[in-house]
């Protein structure tokens, strides 16, 4: 696979779903990828990237952002409240707002910094105890709380359980977003992004299919 293969598949899925080509944002997941791979994907024209860890992104992206000024960087991994300031200064979008404490920290920092990245709220659609995210039944109240804090909530995000049919989770997320008048739906990864697009995804997160297998850090 390559970037051009994936963009072709995204466009085909958009057409199959009777959606405008270009309506889905491809987020190239660059976590634990060597800089030379990331640079080659940048050189190929990709501008939207996703990272899991604030610390890793901070060591990688300031230089890339200087060289490619139109990079759109998304945090897609868990965010600790004590890393919120660094994340807000580095990322254009934070997709993993998953609890009231974090939302309050972001709201406080937004006042202090005078700016705030776009936000997606992470929903734990499978109710998995080991996974971050607000529970489906608590989503409406959490959206309302974040709006009450004047946060720029653009949509919802989910990571379905690996052993369950992803489409059921995508449909649930789409229903929750529609009920709360949220346009953004970040759902679908390398193995299932076509299903996600069919069910309304606005952002799909694809890593290994673009970059190749992850490279584990040495040591």
C-alpha positions in Angstrom: 0.0 0.0 0.0 1.0 3.6 -0.4 -0.5 7.1 0.1 -1.8 7.1 -3.5 -3.5 3.7 -3.0 -5.2 4.9 0.1 -6.4 8.2 -1.3 -7.8 6.3 -4.3 -9.7 3.9 -2.0 -11.0 6.9 0.1 -12.3 8.5 -3.1 -13.9 5.3 -4.3 -15.6 4.9 -0.9 -16.9 8.5 -1.1 -18.4 7.8 -4.6 -19.9 4.5 -3.4 -21.6 6.4 -0.5 -22.8 9.2 -2.8 -20.7 11.6 -1.0 -18.6 14.4 -2.6 -15.1 13.3 -3.4 -12.8 15.2 -1.0 -15.4 15.3 1.8 -13.5 12.8 4.0 -10.2 14.0 5.6 -7.5 11.3 5.5 -5.4 11.5 8.8 -2.1 9.8 8.2 -1.1 8.2 11.5 2.6 8.8 11.8 3.2 7.6 15.4 6.5 5.7 15.8 7.3 6.2 12.2 10.8 7.3 11.3 11.2 10.9 10.1 12.3 9.9 6.6 9.0 8.0 6.1 7.0 11.0 7.4 8.9 13.3 5.1 8.3 11.2 2.1 4.6 11.2 2.7 4.7 15.0 3.2 6.6 15.3 -0.1 3.9 13.3 -1.7 1.4 16.0 -0.7 -0.3 14.7 2.5 -0.8 17.4 5.0 -3.1 16.0 7.7 -1.3 13.7 10.3 -2.2 12.0 13.5 0.1 11.3 16.5 -0.6 9.3 19.7 1.8 10.9 22.2 2.5 14.5 22.9 6.1 13.9 23.7 6.9 12.0 20.5 5.1 14.7 18.4 7.0 17.5 20.1 10.2 15.9 19.0 9.1 15.5 15.4 6.6 18.1 14.2 7.9 21.6 15.0 10.6 21.2 12.3 8.2 19.6 9.8 5.7 22.4 10.5 8.4 25.0 9.7 9.2 23.3 6.4 5.5 22.6 5.5 3.5 25.4 6.9 0.1 24.0 6.0 0.4 20.8 8.1 -2.8 19.9 10.0 -1.7 17.9 13.1 -4.2 15.8 15.1 -3.7 14.3 18.5 -5.5 10.9 18.4 -4.1 9.2 21.6 -4.9 9.7 25.2 -4.1 13.1 26.7 -3.0 13.6 30.4 -4.3 16.8 31.9 -0.7 17.9 32.7 0.2 17.6 29.0 -2.7 19.7 27.9 -0.9 23.0 27.5 1.9 21.4 25.4 -0.8 19.6 23.3 -2.8 22.8 22.7 0.3 24.7 21.5 1.4 21.9 19.1 -1.8 20.3 17.7 -4.4 21.8 15.4 -7.0 19.3 16.5 -7.3 17.2 19.7 -9.5 14.1 18.9 -9.3 12.4 22.3 -11.1 14.6 24.8 -12.5 11.9 27.0 -13.4 13.2 30.4 -14.8 16.3 32.2 -11.5 16.9 34.1 -9.6 17.2 30.8 -12.3 19.4 29.2 -12.1 21.8 32.2 -8.2 21.9 31.9 -8.5 22.7 28.2 -11.1 25.4 28.8 -8.9 27.1 31.5 -5.8 27.0 29.2 -7.8 28.3 26.2 -8.6 31.4 28.2 -5.0 31.7 29.2 -3.6 31.1 25.7 -6.3 33.0 23.8 -6.7 30.1 21.4 -7.9 26.5 21.4 -7.5 23.6 18.9 -10.6 22.1 17.4 -11.9 19.3 19.6 -13.4 15.9 19.1 -14.9 14.0 22.1 -13.8 10.3 22.3 -16.7 7.9 22.9 -16.0 4.4 24.3 -18.7 2.8 22.1 -17.7 -0.7 23.2 -17.7 0.2 26.9 -14.3 -1.4 27.2 -12.8 -0.9 30.7 -9.2 -0.6 29.4 -10.1 2.0 26.8 -10.5 5.8 27.2 -13.6 7.6 26.2 -17.0 8.8 27.6 -19.7 6.1 27.7 -22.4 6.3 25.0 -25.1 7.1 27.5 -23.1 9.9 29.0 -22.2 11.5 25.6 -25.1 14.0 25.4 -24.3 15.4 28.9 -20.6 15.6 28.1 -21.3 17.5 24.8 -23.5 19.9 26.7 -20.8 20.4 29.4 -18.1 21.1 26.9 -20.3 23.6 25.0 -21.0 25.2 28.4 -17.3 25.7 28.8 -17.3 27.4 25.3 -15.0 24.7 23.8 -14.9 24.3 20.0 -16.4 20.8 19.9 -16.4 19.7 16.2 -17.3 16.1 16.4 -17.0 12.6 18.0 -14.3 9.9 17.7 -14.3 6.2 18.5 -12.0 3.2 18.3 -14.3 0.1 18.1 -13.4 -3.2 19.9 -11.2 -5.3 17.6 -13.3 -8.4 18.0 -16.6 -6.8 17.2 -18.2 -5.6 13.9 -17.0 -2.1 13.5 -20.0 -0.9 11.5 -22.2 -1.3 14.6 -20.0 1.1 16.4 -19.7 3.5 13.5 -23.5 3.6 13.3 -23.8 4.3 17.0 -21.3 7.2 16.8 -23.1 8.7 13.8 -26.4 8.5 15.7 -24.8 10.3 18.8 -23.3 13.0 16.6 -26.5 13.6 14.7 -28.5 13.9 18.0 -26.0 16.5 19.3 -25.8 18.4 16.0 -22.1 17.6 15.5 -20.8 17.4 12.0 -17.4 15.7 12.6 -17.1 11.9 12.8 -13.6 10.5 13.3 -13.9 6.7 12.8 -12.3 4.0 10.7 -8.7 2.8 10.4 -6.6 0.9 8.0 -8.8 -2.3 8.1 -12.3 -0.7 8.0 -12.2 2.9 6.8 -14.4 2.1 3.8 -17.2 1.0 6.1 -16.7 4.1 8.2 -17.0 6.3 5.1 -20.2 4.5 4.1 -21.6 5.4 7.6 -20.7 9.1 7.5 -17.0 9.4 8.7 -15.5 12.8 8.0 -12.1 11.8 9.2 -10.4 8.3 8.8 -7.2 7.4 10.6 -4.8 5.3 8.5 -1.3 4.4 9.5 0.4 1.2 8.5 -1.3 1.1 5.1 0.4 4.4 4.2 3.7 4.1 6.0 4.3 0.4 6.3 4.7 -1.5 9.5 5.6 0.5 12.6 9.2 0.7 13.6 9.8 0.1 17.3 12.1 2.6 18.9 15.5 1.2 19.9 16.4 0.5 23.5 
